[in-house]
Amino acid sequence: MATEIERKFIPRTDNWRDGAGGVRYRQGYLSTDSERTVRVRTAGDKAFLTIKGKTVGASRAEYEYAIPRDDADAMLDQLCRRPIIEKVRYKISHGGLIWEVDEFEGENAGLVIAEVELSSEDQAVELPDWAGQEVTGDPRYYNANLISNPYSNWK
Amino acid sequence: MATEIERKFIPRTDNWRDGAGGVRYRQGYLSTDSERTVRVRTAGDKAFLTIKGKTVGASRAEYEYAIPRDDADAMLDQLCRRPIIEKVRYKISHGGLIWEVDEFEGENAGLVIAEVELSSEDQAVELPDWAGQEVTGDPRYYNANLISNPYSNWK
């Protein structure tokens, strides 16, 4: 079991794009219950099953297992709740940390979320100049909630 | 992906016990949604994560992955829906097939279910003399439903 500690921001400019290479993600949920989410994800040619507990502060219990890509594709196509989330993830190094910027497609097109994973809740973070509003802990931005209430419904 | 085809019966006598050795199972659910159940199970010293789709006839899509026993114990203790199902499973050979007889404990104490796994839905099955009422397809007997509506509530 790992504990995930992360902070989330909405980019206020497109400067994060400079030189960043993206990987296509496709993910769906077998459970979107916030106390026990179960996610199926393909990332490039890899696939994972990930279980997360309830968020407490900025932390969350997480269990992740690699699974066959064929299994993940079949679960995404046949078992997961609709819609499936599709996005391109860019990894950007800044201030000694890796930022992941997710650019969503489909029903969440227009939404971009930047996340940085930390070792402790009080770790100092040097924000990149493109980082805008912080949305850590805002449940609307949980990927599991972008299924029941996608970004296209927010406006 | 495997497809699970099984028939279920309630034993009408205790004759199935003759010489059968049992293994303790502890299992809980991260999703009890019948279209996408997610089960955490420990069986003796092994542990598995199992995803099942909707039952169509006697068949059901199934994906199963071995996971570390420590992860399973932590998920059963902290993440799974209450109550956890505890049972002892006995494997009994009869007529060239393996029957699994589950004797439940806790909130489902008193319930015994015998299952036989088949290669096809129309496979002939030689019933043991202790097999009573068939309950294949009856949702009350799905393990996932024995959490929301345990056997102790049926009477």
Contacts between the chains, C-beta under 8 A, distances in Angstrom:
chain1	res1	chain2	res2	distance
A	1	B	70	7.7
A	1	B	71	6.1
A	1	B	74	5.6
A	30	B	30	7.6
A	30	B	31	5.4
A	30	B	33	7.9
A	30	B	36	4.5
A	30	B	38	5.1
A	30	B	51	6.3
A	31	B	30	5.3
A	31	B	31	3.9
A	31	B	33	7.3
A	31	B	36	7.6
A	31	B	38	6.1
A	33	B	30	7.8
A	33	B	31	7.3
A	35	B	79	7.0
A	36	B	30	4.5
A	36	B	31	7.6
A	36	B	79	4.8
A	36	B	80	7.0
A	36	B	81	7.5
A	38	B	30	5.1
A	38	B	31	6.1
A	38	B	38	4.9
A	49	B	49	7.0
A	49	B	51	7.9
A	49	B	65	6.9
A	51	B	30	6.2
A	51	B	49	7.9
A	51	B	75	6.7
A	51	B	79	6.9
A	53	B	78	6.6
A	53	B	79	5.2
A	61	B	74	7.7
A	61	B	78	7.0
A	61	B	79	7.1
A	63	B	67	7.6
A	63	B	71	5.3
A	63	B	75	6.7
A	65	B	49	7.0
A	65	B	65	5.8
A	65	B	67	6.1
A	67	B	63	7.6
A	67	B	65	6.1
A	70	B	1	7.7
A	71	B	1	6.0
A	71	B	63	5.3
A	74	B	1	5.6
A	74	B	61	7.7
A	75	B	51	6.7
A	75	B	63	6.7
A	78	B	53	6.6
A	78	B	61	7.0
A	79	B	35	7.0
A	79	B	36	4.8
A	79	B	51	6.9
A	79	B	53	5.2
A	79	B	61	7.1
A	80	B	36	7.0
A	81	B	36	7.5
